[in-house]
Amino acid sequence: MEFSLSRTEVTRFEYRSEAASTNDVLKELATADAAAWPDLSVVVTDNQTQGRGRLGRVWLAPTGKALAISVLVRPQLPPHALGWFPLLAGAAMTRAVTTVVAQSMQPVEGVNEAEDPRHDVTLKWPNDVLIDGYKVCGILCELLPDGKGIIIGAGLNLSLDEHDLPTLTSTSLLLVTRTAPDPDAVLAAYLHELVTLYRAFLQAEGDALQSLHADVTALCGTLGSVVRVELPGGTDLVGTATSIDAQGRLNVVNQDDGEERSVAAGDVTHLRY
């Protein structure tokens, strides 16, 4: 694949016909030769054989039906700002998917355009992108071993059909829009949004309240939802997600005692009653 649109959005772009893990590939390359892999370098494949998500989960998809995208950023920011990068990437992907879905929707025969349902694309704290509550993308951010960079990994379901889906709560752009997406157009849209948010964050010197906080809050479908958070250590917190604080943590009002807690890490499930 040429990815002519996507190449124009970043500093360095490399497509691989196959990769075990694009995060691992980019980590190795950037560590071995930092000068050759500057800020906003990208490695992409549509055939990732050993992908992984958060909490050690495996991420697999049929060849040619999903994109594994890894972006290297080398921000000169205070350490407390680094926790915002999963949310920054999630916001960028949410914006990109929203645009792609709006542009790609094909009408259903016999259904008036006004009656054709619109789709709700949201960010699930901290790093999943959902369409109508179904996961279309997951994000995994990892520090370089020397601490001088962050690799932002994203796995995006492009053209999986209902038989390819890894879980009952997954979806793909094909299933939503009823048309096969253009991988280059989708990737270029994501990279454009990512670079835009990233540069604004740098301009704000990592102060999310100046730039990123409002964007993430507006896109986050977790806020206002009743959630269960599986906390590190094995305990659960059930309550209503109310806001995201200045450090990117999720504020949850505990349904048992009414106290608000700030969650920095945890597996979040949106509960439906």
Order of alpha helices (4+ residues) and beta strands (2+ residues): alpha-beta-alpha-beta-beta-beta-beta-alpha-beta-beta-beta-beta-alpha-alpha-alpha-beta-beta-beta-beta-beta
